């Protein structure tokens, strides 16, 4: 029972860790998509789109 709980905890911790590291990674200047491309994108969880709406 404990190995299963530990495995689930490790998987959740890895997911959260990689999510936070990915969110904090700055986007390269030359790889910025245009605003026209973001308007046609339907991915509402996109971090770049959320940052554009904040600005």
Beta strands, then each sheet from edge to edge (+ up, - down):
end
